[in-house]
Amino acid sequence: MFSNQSMNKITLAIFTSLIAAAAFALDPPPVGSAAPDFSLPDAKGTTHSLSQYKGKYVVLEWFNPECPFVKKHYGGGNMQKLQDQYTNKGVVWLTIDSNAPGTEGNITPEQAQKISESWKTHQTALLLDPEGKAGRAFGAKNTPHMVVINPEGKIAYEGAIDSKASPNPADIPSSTNYVKAALDESLAGKSVTTPQTKPYGCSVKYKSS
């Protein structure tokens, strides 16, 4: 049994860790609400603002090239196929790296260009968010964390990429791809059947404030 003093220390430690987690793990904006605007540079230094794409469907994809859950979808070309399919339909696809310098997954502009080329990605832009401002604004906690924004600038879907929370590529064919479903329904003028799910993957490593 723990003494009262030991229990107090344990309780304080848990409380402190929860406060620390709360500082970095903000809740995402509600589905149906206006998506927070942001401006971020891509790998070549060009700035992209979410507001400049109003009037189009936009997908936000949080990214960490070292994360096995991200590799699950890129290793066999699943994410690239989705990017290619929907950018060809006029959807803007913004991949965002919000990991802080010195942490797993943070990439330089040069590394971002090499990854885009070697992985043969088809997103509109790979954006760098080392300060974590965009990630925190959307409450992104995992990689991949996915958001679909409609032409009115409102969040139509937020959560996981699919229904099987594993790093195994073999699970992709038998899973429900929530992002694909949300885009297909939206582009067909229908409401999104599953507008929110629980994201899975590696944690986003935010910069300490």
C-alpha positions in Angstrom: 0.0 0.0 0.0 1.1 3.6 -0.7 1.4 6.1 2.1 -0.6 9.2 2.0 2.5 11.2 1.1 3.3 8.8 -1.7 -0.2 9.0 -3.0 -0.1 12.8 -3.0 3.2 12.7 -5.0 1.7 10.3 -7.5 -1.5 12.4 -7.8 0.5 15.6 -8.3 2.7 13.9 -10.9 -0.4 12.7 -12.9 -2.0 16.1 -12.6 1.1 17.9 -13.8 1.5 15.5 -16.8 -2.2 16.1 -17.7 -1.7 19.9 -17.5 1.4 19.5 -19.7 -0.5 17.4 -22.2 -3.4 19.8 -22.3 -1.0 22.6 -23.2 -0.1 20.8 -26.5 -3.1 18.6 -27.2 -5.8 21.1 -28.0 -9.2 19.9 -29.2 -9.9 20.1 -32.9 -12.5 22.7 -34.1 -15.9 21.1 -34.3 -17.1 19.6 -37.6 -19.2 22.3 -39.4 -17.2 25.2 -37.9 -15.0 27.5 -39.9 -11.5 26.1 -40.4 -8.8 28.3 -38.8 -6.7 30.1 -41.4 -2.9 29.6 -41.5 0.0 30.6 -43.7 3.0 28.2 -44.0 5.9 27.8 -46.4 6.3 24.8 -48.7 9.6 23.0 -49.3 10.6 25.6 -51.9 9.7 28.6 -49.7 6.4 29.5 -51.3 3.8 30.5 -48.7 0.4 28.8 -48.8 -2.6 30.2 -46.9 -5.7 28.2 -46.3 -7.8 31.2 -47.1 -6.4 31.4 -50.7 -8.0 28.1 -51.4 -11.5 29.1 -50.3 -14.0 27.9 -53.0 -12.3 24.5 -53.3 -12.3 21.3 -51.3 -9.1 21.1 -49.2 -7.5 18.1 -47.5 -5.1 18.6 -44.6 -2.8 15.6 -43.9 -0.5 15.7 -40.8 2.8 14.1 -41.7 5.9 12.4 -40.2 8.1 10.5 -42.6 9.6 8.4 -39.8 6.2 7.3 -38.4 5.2 3.6 -39.2 1.6 4.6 -39.5 2.5 7.2 -42.2 4.8 4.7 -43.9 1.9 2.2 -43.9 0.0 4.5 -46.4 3.0 5.7 -48.4 5.0 2.5 -48.6 2.6 0.8 -51.0 1.4 4.0 -52.7 -2.0 4.3 -51.0 -1.6 8.0 -49.9 0.0 8.9 -53.3 -3.0 7.3 -55.1 -5.5 9.3 -53.1 -3.5 12.5 -53.6 -3.4 12.0 -57.3 -7.0 10.9 -57.6 -8.5 14.0 -55.8 -6.0 16.7 -57.0 -7.0 15.7 -60.5 -10.6 16.4 -59.5 -9.6 19.9 -58.3 -9.2 19.1 -54.6 -6.3 21.0 -52.9 -4.2 18.5 -50.8 -1.9 20.1 -48.2 0.5 17.8 -46.3 1.7 19.4 -43.1 4.7 18.6 -40.9 4.2 20.1 -37.4 7.0 18.3 -35.6 9.4 20.6 -33.8 13.1 20.9 -34.7 15.2 18.2 -33.0 12.2 15.8 -32.8 11.3 12.7 -34.8 9.7 13.7 -38.1 10.9 17.2 -38.3 12.3 17.9 -41.8 14.2 20.7 -43.5 13.1 22.2 -46.8 15.8 20.2 -48.5 14.6 16.9 -46.9 11.0 17.7 -47.8 11.9 18.1 -51.5 13.8 14.8 -51.4 11.0 13.0 -49.7 8.4 14.4 -52.2 10.6 13.2 -55.1 11.7 9.8 -53.8 8.2 8.9 -52.4 6.6 10.2 -55.7 3.9 12.2 -53.8 1.1 14.0 -55.5 0.0 16.5 -52.9 -0.5 20.2 -53.8 2.2 21.1 -51.3 4.2 19.7 -48.4 4.1 22.5 -45.8 6.5 23.0 -42.9 5.1 24.0 -39.5 8.0 23.7 -37.1 6.4 26.1 -34.6 3.3 24.0 -34.6 0.8 26.8 -35.1 -1.3 25.2 -37.7 -1.2 21.8 -36.0 -2.3 23.3 -32.7 -5.1 25.3 -34.4 -6.5 22.1 -35.7 -5.8 20.0 -32.6 -3.7 17.6 -34.7 -2.4 15.0 -32.3 -1.4 12.2 -34.6 0.3 11.4 -37.9 -1.6 10.9 -40.1 -4.4 13.2 -38.8 -6.8 14.1 -41.7 -9.2 17.1 -42.2 -11.5 17.8 -45.2 -12.6 21.4 -45.6 -15.5 22.3 -48.0 -15.6 25.2 -50.4 -17.3 27.4 -47.8 -14.2 27.0 -45.6 -15.9 24.8 -43.1 -14.7 21.4 -41.7 -16.6 18.5 -43.3 -14.5 15.7 -41.9 -11.9 15.3 -39.1 -10.1 12.3 -37.8 -8.4 9.1 -39.0 -7.6 8.2 -42.6 -9.3 4.8 -42.3 -11.0 2.4 -40.0 -8.0 0.1 -39.0 -5.7 1.7 -36.5 -2.6 -0.4 -37.3 0.8 0.2 -39.0 0.3 -2.9 -41.2 -0.2 -2.1 -44.9 -2.0 -5.4 -45.3 -5.0 -3.9 -43.4 -5.6 -1.1 -46.0 -7.7 -3.1 -48.6 -10.2 -4.3 -45.9 -10.5 -0.9 -44.2 -13.0 1.9 -44.7 -11.1 5.0 -46.0 -12.9 7.8 -44.3 -11.2 10.6 -46.3 -12.1 9.0 -49.6 -15.7 8.5 -48.4 -16.0 12.1 -47.2 -14.6 13.5 -50.5 -16.8 11.2 -52.7 -19.9 12.1 -50.8 -19.1 15.8 -50.7 -18.2 16.0 -54.4 -21.5 14.3 -55.2 -23.4 16.9 -53.2 -24.2 14.6 -50.4 -23.7 15.1 -46.7 -20.8 13.2 -45.1 -22.0 10.0 -43.5 -19.1 9.8 -41.0 -17.9 13.3 -40.3 -15.7 12.6 -37.4 -13.6 9.6 -36.2 -10.7 9.1 -33.7 -7.4 9.7 -35.4 -4.6 7.2 -34.9 -0.8 7.1 -35.4 2.3 8.6 -34.0 2.0 11.7 -31.7 2.8 15.1 -33.2 6.0 16.3 -31.4 5.2 20.0 -30.8 7.7 22.6 -29.9 7.8 23.5 -26.2 6.4 27.0 -25.5 
